[in-house]
Amino acid sequence: MTALFAAGDRVTVRPDRANPNLRPGIYTIKMAMPRAGHGPRQYRVKHDQDPHERIVDEPQLNRLG
């Protein structure tokens, strides 16, 4: 299955219990992670004002525009 998002795409992220430290706002997709098992695809994302990259599940992402 092909990734819905590509490196450089701008998205918003819905926080969940697994990622309580996510800032609200716009993130940039850094890369799609390799599929691991049958769970949702995961992505590395980066917020402009957060020095850390985060890993989030695809269902948490909303495309801008």
C-alpha positions in Angstrom: 0.0 0.0 0.0 1.3 3.4 -1.0 1.9 6.2 1.6 -0.7 8.9 1.5 1.9 11.6 2.4 5.3 12.3 1.1 8.4 14.1 2.5 7.7 17.9 2.5 3.9 17.7 2.7 2.5 20.0 5.3 -0.2 18.6 7.7 -1.9 19.1 10.9 -1.8 16.4 13.6 -4.5 15.2 16.0 -2.8 14.4 19.3 -3.7 11.2 21.1 -2.8 9.4 24.3 0.3 7.9 22.7 1.7 11.4 21.8 0.5 13.8 24.5 3.5 16.2 23.9 2.4 17.1 20.3 2.0 20.8 19.8 -1.0 22.0 18.0 -0.2 23.5 14.6 1.3 22.6 11.3 3.9 19.9 10.8 6.1 18.9 7.9 6.4 15.2 6.9 10.0 14.2 7.1 9.6 10.6 5.9 7.2 7.7 5.7 8.4 4.9 8.0 8.8 1.4 6.6 5.6 -0.7 7.3 5.9 -2.8 10.4 3.2 -5.5 10.7 -0.4 -4.7 10.1 -0.8 -1.5 12.0 -1.3 2.0 10.4 1.5 3.5 8.4 3.7 5.8 10.5 5.5 9.0 9.6 8.2 11.1 11.1 7.0 14.7 11.4 8.5 18.0 12.6 6.8 21.1 13.9 8.5 24.4 13.1 8.8 25.4 16.7 9.8 22.0 18.2 13.4 20.8 17.9 12.2 17.1 18.0 10.9 14.9 15.2 7.9 12.8 16.3 6.5 9.6 14.9 2.7 9.6 14.3 0.2 7.2 12.8 -1.4 8.1 9.5 -5.0 8.4 10.8 -3.8 11.3 13.0 -2.8 13.4 10.0 -4.9 15.9 8.0 -3.6 17.3 4.8 -3.6 21.1 4.6 -5.6 22.8 1.9 
